[in-house]
C-alpha cells in the first residue's frame, strides 16, 4: 500500500461518494503544485541571471537545484489536510491564543515571585488568586475562586 497522497477532492471521498468537506476545502486551500511551480520559476529566474563563468554563483545554483528537488520530493508525500495554513486552523489557533493569554478564564494561583528586589524569581503559590492583569480574583464565602460554569460561545470553536 502506498503512503503517497494523490490529492484532490476525489481522494477525500468517503463511503457513498460523499466528500468530507474539511478534506475537500483543505485540498483546495493548499495546492502544492502551485508551490512547486513557483519554486521552479524562481530557480529558472536565477539560472537566467547567473554568470556561467562565476564558480560561486554556479555552486549556489547547484545547491538551489538540489534543494528544489528535495522540496518537490517532500511535497510529493504531503497531505494537504494537515496544512497549518487553512482558515479553520488559523481561526482555532487565534481563539486558543486569546484564551491562553487570559489563562482560559481561570485565576492565576502560582507565579514567579521575588522575595527581595535583588533575589531570583521563584515559582510560588500566591497568597490570593489573581487575574492575568494582577487584580485580585473574586472569592466565594469559603475563600475559593469563583469560576465561570459555562464557557462563552466564541471561547471554544
C-alpha positions, 0 to 999 in steps of 0.5 A: 500500500502506498503512503503517497497522497494523490490529492484532490477532492476525489481522494477525500471521498468517503463511503457513498461518494460523499466528500468530507468537506474539511478534506475537500476545502483543505485540498483546495486551500493548499495546492502544492503544485502551485508551490512547486511551480513557483519554486521552479520559476524562481530557480529558472529566474536565477539560472537566467541571471547567473554568470556561467563563468562565476564558480560561486554563483554556479555552486549556489545554483547547484545547491538551489537545484538540489534543494528544489528537488528535495522540496518537490520530493517532500511535497510529493508525500504531503497531505494537504489536510494537515496544512497549518495554513487553512482558515479553520486552523488559523481561526482555532489557533487565534481563539486558543491564543486569546484564551491562553493569554487570559489563562482560559478564564481561570485565576492565576494561583502560582507565579514567579515571585521575588522575595527581595528586589535583588533575589531570583524569581521563584515559582510560588503559590500566591497568597490570593488568586489573581487575574492575568492583569494582577487584580485580585480574583473574586472569592466565594464565602469559603475563600475559593475562586469563583469560576465561570460554569459555562464557557462563552460561545466564541471561547471554544470553536 
